[in-house]
């Protein structure tokens, strides 16, 4: 005990308060577990340990704030009576706020089966109705009286706690500066939440791969703060219903129902061969179409990938719904455009529960290979919470060394993925996400002998879409990595029964003039979204180049159809090889595009690109085939009106499905 008394009384008091707050939050979590734990679900120690880490962040933020405030002598309760009075008022108030939030969190979970988040503020818009609902549903009078009683008890308890420490004798005669530094570091470590590059985030709860466990682990304060930027991320149900007939017809919904807004389509397969091909889906960082060899760029940056395209099924007019890697991953995995703004949907705890067609590949081993960390943009929550039995590989899981902020090189990433995949006995669905084609454009020293840098003049680089030779060589190194990966894969037994899919996660905006593209690509910013899409399986697919308009959201339905996997599709994607249903048979193909930077939404067709500023309402209709202005006449007015209705319906439906595309029990 002598050692404890050597700790300054101020720190002992602060740590006592921190432990009290931590204990209250732990008790609250136990209450939620006892009240809402699904029947038959075992106690989850991992959820409670992670929850304790979340709670420790909140408690330590309070402790650190107390320590910083007490650095001012007039707020140090061990130096002045007025300061003691101040803390004897403030701490009970803080305690009551904590208890009140935990109580609201409990009833919020009881009502919505979600931990408290910022959407609760939306109820203030109809405060009267919301209050009457609560009054009729919950014992508000008893709750209020209980809170008042707790406030009185908290005032007495915290008052006695402080008085006890003030009366104690301090054996520590020196100033104890080192102990204050140590306390500061302890608080900082617990606030950061982990030892590593990235702090503890709400998405880490979803690595538990169970919705109840994730909700059990979450702390309502962190959930509330994390969702403040998304409280306005919602949908207008009237607009969704108004656009439903348009969307149901376009998607080919077989059982349309505007009352329940059914978008589900069930796809069976008549295949009897029993063959279950492997899937390798490569998400290619910043893989702009106009920079590549497939579109006759004279710098010939991707000769190997161009050869793959000539021997596979290549869609040369594929568009991502939005710019940005997180948005590209989202659209590919969920089949829904990320229309959330200003932050990505992957950062929204309310949207993290999503259906994905990947889970229709029953009996498959699921892998996701990423050269760095999946912590960015909270993408780990999207992956681990929604893809069943996913094995996620990150930078610490590889033998190769990290080369820059993005982790190991793309070449080593793909080669290490190949080492894992060749050992699989069961069929697999693997996603590989590249990153080298990104600043700082690192090319590993180990490859410099084989990969030869080239250089072009500044005017040639500018003319053909590159800022400098570093960017251009990084783009070429992507092609080098693909070559090394495919050469290694072709030596393995799994290769002949594998469908390789390559798609850009997004493009890059180009502000100049591209000789080999219409002006819409640069003046309307389509370079941000135009990417190559390749399906490559020499033993399974016959080569062809297809000029149809398509989208990133179409990838998973198409893969499932190629693999002859029965699936339910609740997304906005479609099977690109569907020649039977009314979705594609004889109808125009479209790709929805949203530009979050300039605030436009639009629809790309084979002949036109319609776009509208969703803030100002300004509209444009431009040509996708040439540089001449679109003539104004009855025919083009009809096309424009159709695209305007379709764009609005698609946008409103996407906003709705971001929050309503939740996993089903069978998923």
GIRA-V7142 format. One record per residue. RES is the residue in three letters. PHI is phi as a letter, one per 40 degrees, with the letter a starting at -180 (999 if undefined). Layout:
BEGIN
RES&PHI, RES&PHI
END
This chain:
BEGIN
UNK&999, UNK&c, UNK&c, UNK&c, UNK&c, UNK&c, UNK&c, UNK&d, UNK&d, UNK&d, UNK&c, UNK&c, UNK&c, UNK&c, UNK&c, UNK&c, UNK&c, UNK&d, UNK&c, UNK&c, UNK&c, UNK&c, UNK&c, UNK&c, UNK&c, UNK&c, UNK&c, UNK&c, UNK&c, UNK&c, UNK&c, UNK&c, UNK&c, UNK&c, UNK&c, UNK&b, UNK&d, UNK&d, UNK&d, UNK&g, UNK&c, UNK&c, UNK&d, UNK&b, UNK&c, UNK&c, UNK&c, UNK&c, UNK&c, UNK&c, UNK&c, UNK&c, UNK&c, UNK&c, UNK&c, UNK&c, UNK&c, UNK&c, UNK&c, UNK&c, UNK&c, UNK&c, UNK&c, UNK&c, UNK&c, UNK&c, UNK&c, UNK&c, UNK&c, UNK&c, UNK&c, UNK&c, UNK&d, UNK&c, UNK&b, UNK&c, UNK&c, UNK&c, UNK&b, UNK&b, UNK&c, UNK&c, UNK&c, UNK&c, UNK&c, UNK&d, UNK&c, UNK&c, UNK&c, UNK&c, UNK&c, UNK&c, UNK&c, UNK&d, UNK&c, UNK&c, UNK&c, UNK&d, UNK&c, UNK&c, UNK&c, UNK&c, UNK&c, UNK&c, UNK&c, UNK&c, UNK&c, UNK&c, UNK&c, UNK&c, UNK&c, UNK&b, UNK&f, UNK&b, UNK&c, UNK&d, UNK&a, UNK&c, UNK&c, UNK&c, UNK&c, UNK&c, UNK&c, UNK&c, UNK&c, UNK&b, UNK&d, UNK&c, UNK&c, UNK&c, UNK&c, UNK&c, UNK&c, UNK&c, UNK&c, UNK&c, UNK&b, UNK&b, UNK&c, UNK&c, UNK&c, UNK&c, UNK&c, UNK&c, UNK&c, UNK&c, UNK&c, UNK&c, UNK&c, UNK&c, UNK&c, UNK&c, UNK&c, UNK&c, UNK&c, UNK&c, UNK&c, UNK&c, UNK&c, UNK&c, UNK&c, UNK&c, UNK&c, UNK&c, UNK&c, UNK&c, UNK&c, UNK&c, UNK&c, UNK&c, UNK&c, UNK&c, UNK&c, UNK&c, UNK&c, UNK&g, UNK&d, UNK&c, UNK&c, UNK&c, UNK&c, UNK&c, UNK&c, UNK&c, UNK&c, UNK&c, UNK&c, UNK&c, UNK&c, UNK&c, UNK&c, UNK&c, UNK&g, UNK&a, UNK&c, UNK&i, UNK&c, UNK&b, UNK&c, UNK&c, UNK&b, UNK&d, UNK&c, UNK&c, UNK&c, UNK&c, UNK&c, UNK&c, UNK&f, UNK&a, UNK&c, UNK&c, UNK&c, UNK&c, UNK&c, UNK&c, UNK&c, UNK&c, UNK&b, UNK&c, UNK&c, UNK&c, UNK&c, UNK&c, UNK&c, UNK&c, UNK&b, UNK&d, UNK&c, UNK&b, UNK&c, UNK&c, UNK&c, UNK&a, UNK&a, UNK&b, UNK&d, UNK&c, UNK&c, UNK&c, UNK&c, UNK&c, UNK&c, UNK&c, UNK&d, UNK&c, UNK&c, UNK&c, UNK&c, UNK&c, UNK&c, UNK&g, UNK&c, UNK&c, UNK&b, UNK&c, UNK&a, UNK&c, UNK&c, UNK&b, UNK&f, UNK&c, UNK&b, UNK&c, UNK&b, UNK&b, UNK&b, UNK&c, UNK&b, UNK&c, UNK&c, UNK&b, UNK&c, UNK&g, UNK&c, UNK&b, UNK&c, UNK&c, UNK&b, UNK&b, UNK&b, UNK&b, UNK&c, UNK&c, UNK&d, UNK&f, UNK&c, UNK&c, UNK&c, UNK&c, UNK&c, UNK&c, UNK&c, UNK&c, UNK&b, UNK&g, UNK&c, UNK&c, UNK&c, UNK&f, UNK&c, UNK&b, UNK&c, UNK&c, UNK&c, UNK&c, UNK&c, UNK&c, UNK&c, UNK&c, UNK&b, UNK&b, UNK&c, UNK&b, UNK&c, UNK&c, UNK&b, UNK&c, UNK&b, UNK&c, UNK&c, UNK&a, UNK&c, UNK&h, UNK&c, UNK&d, UNK&c, UNK&c, UNK&c, UNK&d, UNK&c, UNK&c, UNK&c, UNK&c, UNK&g, UNK&b, UNK&c, UNK&c, UNK&c, UNK&c, UNK&a, UNK&c, UNK&c, UNK&c, UNK&c, UNK&c, UNK&c, UNK&c, UNK&d, UNK&c, UNK&b, UNK&c, UNK&c, UNK&b, UNK&c, UNK&a, UNK&c, UNK&d, UNK&c, UNK&c, UNK&c, UNK&c, UNK&g, UNK&c, UNK&c, UNK&b, UNK&b, UNK&b, UNK&b, UNK&b, UNK&c, UNK&b, UNK&b, UNK&c, UNK&c, UNK&d, UNK&f, UNK&f, UNK&c, UNK&c, UNK&c, UNK&c, UNK&c, UNK&c, UNK&c, UNK&b, UNK&c, UNK&c, UNK&f, UNK&c, UNK&b, UNK&c, UNK&b, UNK&b, UNK&d, UNK&c, UNK&c, UNK&b, UNK&c, UNK&c, UNK&c, UNK&c, UNK&b, UNK&a, UNK&c, UNK&c, UNK&g, UNK&c, UNK&c, UNK&c, UNK&c, UNK&c, UNK&d, UNK&c, UNK&c, UNK&c, UNK&c, UNK&d, UNK&c, UNK&c, UNK&c, UNK&c, UNK&c, UNK&c, UNK&c, UNK&c, UNK&c, UNK&b, UNK&b, UNK&b, UNK&b, UNK&b, UNK&b, UNK&c, UNK&a, UNK&c, UNK&c, UNK&a, UNK&d, UNK&c, UNK&f, UNK&c, UNK&b, UNK&d, UNK&c, UNK&c, UNK&b, UNK&c, UNK&c, UNK&c, UNK&c, UNK&c, UNK&c, UNK&b, UNK&a, UNK&b, UNK&c, UNK&c, UNK&c, UNK&c, UNK&d, UNK&c, UNK&c, UNK&b, UNK&h, UNK&b, UNK&c, UNK&a, UNK&c, UNK&c, UNK&c, UNK&c, UNK&c, UNK&c, UNK&c, UNK&c, UNK&c, UNK&d, UNK&c, UNK&c, UNK&c, UNK&c, UNK&c, UNK&c, UNK&c, UNK&c, UNK&c, UNK&c, UNK&c, UNK&c, UNK&c, UNK&c, UNK&c, UNK&c, UNK&d, UNK&c, UNK&b, UNK&b, UNK&c, UNK&c, UNK&b, UNK&b, UNK&a, UNK&c, UNK&c, UNK&a, UNK&b, UNK&b, UNK&c, UNK&b, UNK&c, UNK&c, UNK&b, UNK&b, UNK&c, UNK&c, UNK&a, UNK&c, UNK&c, UNK&d, UNK&c, UNK&b, UNK&c, UNK&b, UNK&g, UNK&c, UNK&c, UNK&c, UNK&b, UNK&c, UNK&b, UNK&c, UNK&b, UNK&b, UNK&b, UNK&b, UNK&a, UNK&d, UNK&c, UNK&b, UNK&b, UNK&c, UNK&c, UNK&a, UNK&b, UNK&b, UNK&c, UNK&c, UNK&c, UNK&a, UNK&b, UNK&d, UNK&c, UNK&c, UNK&c, UNK&c, UNK&d, UNK&c, UNK&c, UNK&c, UNK&c, UNK&c, UNK&c, UNK&f, UNK&b, UNK&c, UNK&a, UNK&b, UNK&b, UNK&b, UNK&c, UNK&c, UNK&c, UNK&b, UNK&c, UNK&c, UNK&b, UNK&c, UNK&b, UNK&b, UNK&c, UNK&c, UNK&c, UNK&b, UNK&c, UNK&g, UNK&b, UNK&c, UNK&b, UNK&b, UNK&b, UNK&c, UNK&b, UNK&b, UNK&b, UNK&c, UNK&c, UNK&b, UNK&g, UNK&b, UNK&b, UNK&a, UNK&b, UNK&c, UNK&b, UNK&c, UNK&b, UNK&b, UNK&b, UNK&c, UNK&a, UNK&b, UNK&c, UNK&c, UNK&c, UNK&b, UNK&g, UNK&c, UNK&b, UNK&a, UNK&b, UNK&b, UNK&c, UNK&c, UNK&b, UNK&a, UNK&b, UNK&c, UNK&c, UNK&c, UNK&c, UNK&c, UNK&a, UNK&c, UNK&c, UNK&c, UNK&c, UNK&c, UNK&c, UNK&c, UNK&c, UNK&c, UNK&c, UNK&c, UNK&c, UNK&c, UNK&c, UNK&c, UNK&c, UNK&c, UNK&c, UNK&c, UNK&c, UNK&c, UNK&c, UNK&c, UNK&c, UNK&d, UNK&b, UNK&b, UNK&c, UNK&c, UNK&d, UNK&c, UNK&d, UNK&c, UNK&c
END
